[in-house]
């Protein structure tokens, strides 16, 4: 883990010159590095919004002098609130409901898979203060300028999927309280619009909202446990779990959390660059682990009890989490309905930051969009998510299991490439080369005649974040990821396809995707580095 206090004098000299580099500028940006959308006639609107405190900065890097925020706990509350909602609860119910696991087996899978899989997104969150770059911009240093469009489009699909699932759950829950006066479609629209308002304003408002939004949700769950906890104390005997059942459920749980990795540093780029990475890692890791494990285990416990409680079973006939919570909280009367409304709004704490990252990934996917202010993409995301949520609202469990199972594969490939690039090539750049090829480093850099540093983070030329020729080609990253699916596909266990290996092992696709991509990337990237003569 990166720590300023442990760098050598040579690394400090090298890293200092890197930090002083001027990012390649663009005439479409103002002093804050903000796309003003002048080509679409948005300049006046954008500058007006800036005076109101709305953040319009997209993927344009945050200079070191603007990385001054020392409220490091913010990232804990971002991840805590984003996962302290009804979707985390619902994903925990998949073990008993879909795969037939008992409560003990479900909770053990939830615990150990999350202990492992919370690590990649928490670690990548530490890169924001160091680089001042959003996560998909950082990916350009392994996938290349144009190659980064590939993980970006998968990231966009993943974020859209999560927003759809959250809108469905929030809309269902909101409609359940209305006694038939509000249908799911209207509920979905309300949830999406509230999320848009928070995301539209930017990171300052988002941080404020995430810091407080989890508190009423905690009250909801505490009251629900007080009213329905007596039904959770004696779970029925479970049938013995098979390896296929356990591993297939594990892939769903892994897919839930590791897909935060491609947006890990999006929310830490304004934090003080001098902070120890261990502090950011700890805040991020606990922000993921605590709410996800707690609510997924609670979801598993409730799922096991549903068949034993006639009222719960009847309420859950349509796979509506909202109707289930209305029934659980019914003894509290009107207060119970109020709590259910609060629970429905909990998903906005996940949708809003997801919308925020959606715009950043879109700008990497289509580089021209860097000229547009960030808020445009929050509006675009809302326009996409609402109709898709309405269509998928009545097929929630099939949508949930298919989606979470599939997204883990590409995220594992992404993590493998980024981590191997950093720990193998950037960390050992000095051993690979005597000196960098100076013509590919920025004119502002004072290090073009010096050897690479021992500090891996110093071996990223930050001034070249949007210069295609100075970045890797991306061929090694794309090739390794694509070739890994020769083994991933036989290991997949989905509703529409079960591979020959998965028939006996269960779904081990995301584990195989990570391992094979990492193994293939090293020789392919090494060949590219030797051929190009530089990183």
Rosetta blueprint (number, residue, H / E / L):
1 X L
2 X L
3 X L
4 X H
5 X H
6 X H
7 X L
8 X L
9 X H
10 X H
11 X H
12 X H
13 X H
14 X H
15 X H
16 X H
17 X H
18 X H
19 X H
20 X L
21 X L
22 X L
23 X L
24 X L
25 X L
26 X L
27 X L
28 X L
29 X E
30 X L
31 X L
32 X L
33 X L
34 X L
35 X E
36 X L
37 X L
38 X H
39 X H
40 X H
41 X L
42 X L
43 X H
44 X H
45 X H
46 X H
47 X H
48 X H
49 X H
50 X H
51 X H
52 X L
53 X L
54 X L
55 X L
56 X L
57 X L
58 X L
59 X L
60 X L
61 X L
62 X L
63 X L
64 X H
65 X H
66 X H
67 X L
68 X L
69 X E
70 X L
71 X L
72 X L
73 X L
74 X H
75 X H
76 X H
77 X H
78 X H
79 X H
80 X H
81 X H
82 X H
83 X H
84 X L
85 X L
86 X H
87 X H
88 X H
89 X H
90 X H
91 X H
92 X H
93 X H
94 X H
95 X H
96 X H
97 X H
98 X H
99 X H
100 X L
101 X L
102 X L
103 X H
104 X H
105 X H
106 X H
107 X H
108 X H
109 X H
110 X H
111 X H
112 X H
113 X H
114 X H
115 X H
116 X H
117 X H
118 X H
119 X H
120 X H
121 X H
122 X H
123 X H
124 X H
125 X H
126 X L
127 X H
128 X H
129 X H
130 X H
131 X H
132 X L
133 X L
134 X L
135 X H
136 X H
137 X H
138 X H
139 X L
140 X H
141 X H
142 X H
143 X H
144 X L
145 X L
146 X L
147 X L
148 X H
149 X H
150 X H
151 X H
152 X H
153 X H
154 X H
155 X H
156 X H
157 X H
158 X H
159 X H
160 X H
161 X H
162 X H
163 X H
164 X H
165 X H
166 X H
167 X H
168 X H
169 X H
170 X H
171 X H
172 X H
173 X H
174 X H
175 X H
176 X H
177 X H
178 X L
179 X L
180 X L
181 X L
182 X L
183 X L
184 X H
185 X H
186 X H
187 X H
188 X H
189 X H
190 X H
191 X H
192 X H
193 X H
194 X H
195 X H
196 X H
197 X H
198 X H
199 X H
200 X H
201 X H
202 X L
203 X H
204 X H
205 X H
206 X H
207 X H
208 X H
209 X H
210 X H
211 X H
212 X H
213 X H
214 X H
215 X H
216 X H
217 X H
218 X H
219 X H
220 X H
221 X H
222 X H
223 X H
224 X H
225 X H
226 X H
227 X H
228 X H
229 X H
230 X H
231 X H
232 X L
233 X L
234 X L
235 X L
236 X L
237 X L
238 X L
239 X L
240 X L
241 X L
242 X L
243 X H
244 X H
245 X H
246 X H
247 X H
248 X H
249 X H
250 X H
251 X H
252 X H
253 X H
254 X H
255 X H
256 X H
257 X H
258 X H
259 X L
260 X L
261 X H
262 X H
263 X H
264 X H
265 X H
266 X H
267 X H
268 X L
269 X L
270 X L
271 X E
272 X L
273 X L
274 X L
275 X L
276 X L
277 X H
278 X H
279 X H
280 X H
281 X H
282 X H
283 X H
284 X H
285 X H
286 X H
287 X H
288 X H
289 X H
290 X H
291 X H
292 X H
293 X H
294 X H
295 X H
296 X H
297 X H
298 X H
299 X H
300 X H
301 X H
302 X H
303 X H
304 X H
305 X H
306 X H
307 X L
308 X L
309 X L
310 X H
311 X H
312 X H
313 X H
314 X H
315 X H
316 X L
317 X L
318 X L
319 X L
320 X L
321 X H
322 X H
323 X H
324 X H
325 X H
326 X H
327 X H
328 X H
329 X L
330 X H
331 X H
332 X H
333 X L
334 X H
335 X H
336 X H
337 X H
338 X H
339 X H
340 X H
341 X H
342 X H
343 X H
344 X H
345 X H
346 X L
347 X L
348 X H
349 X H
350 X H
351 X H
352 X H
353 X H
354 X H
355 X H
356 X H
357 X H
358 X H
359 X H
360 X H
361 X H
362 X H
363 X H
364 X H
365 X H
366 X L
367 X H
368 X H
369 X H
370 X H
371 X H
372 X L
373 X L
374 X L
375 X H
376 X H
377 X H
378 X H
379 X H
380 X H
381 X H
382 X H
383 X H
384 X H
385 X H
386 X H
387 X H
388 X H
389 X H
390 X H
391 X H
392 X H
393 X L
394 X L
395 X L
396 X H
397 X H
398 X H
399 X H
400 X H
401 X H
402 X H
403 X H
404 X H
405 X H
406 X H
407 X H
408 X H
409 X H
410 X H
411 X H
412 X H
413 X H
414 X H
415 X H
416 X H
417 X H
418 X H
419 X H
420 X H
421 X H
422 X H
423 X H
424 X H
425 X H
426 X H
427 X L
428 X L
429 X H
430 X H
431 X H
432 X H
433 X L
434 X L
435 X L
436 X L
437 X L
438 X H
439 X H
440 X H
441 X L
442 X L
443 X L
444 X L
445 X L
446 X L
447 X L
448 X L
449 X L
450 X L
451 X L
452 X L
453 X L
454 X L
455 X L
456 X H
457 X H
458 X H
459 X H
460 X L
461 X L
462 X H
463 X H
464 X H
465 X L
466 X L
467 X L
468 X H
469 X H
470 X H
471 X L
472 X L
473 X L
474 X L
475 X H
476 X H
477 X H
478 X H
479 X H
480 X H
481 X H
482 X H
483 X H
484 X H
485 X H
486 X H
487 X H
488 X H
489 X H
490 X H
491 X H
492 X L
493 X E
494 X L
495 X L
496 X L
497 X L
498 X E
499 X L
500 X L
501 X L
502 X H
503 X H
504 X H
505 X H
506 X L
507 X L
508 X L
509 X H
510 X H
511 X H
512 X H
513 X H
514 X H
515 X H
516 X H
517 X H
518 X H
519 X H
520 X H
521 X H
522 X H
523 X H
524 X H
525 X H
526 X H
527 X H
528 X H
529 X H
530 X H
531 X H
532 X H
533 X L
534 X L
535 X L
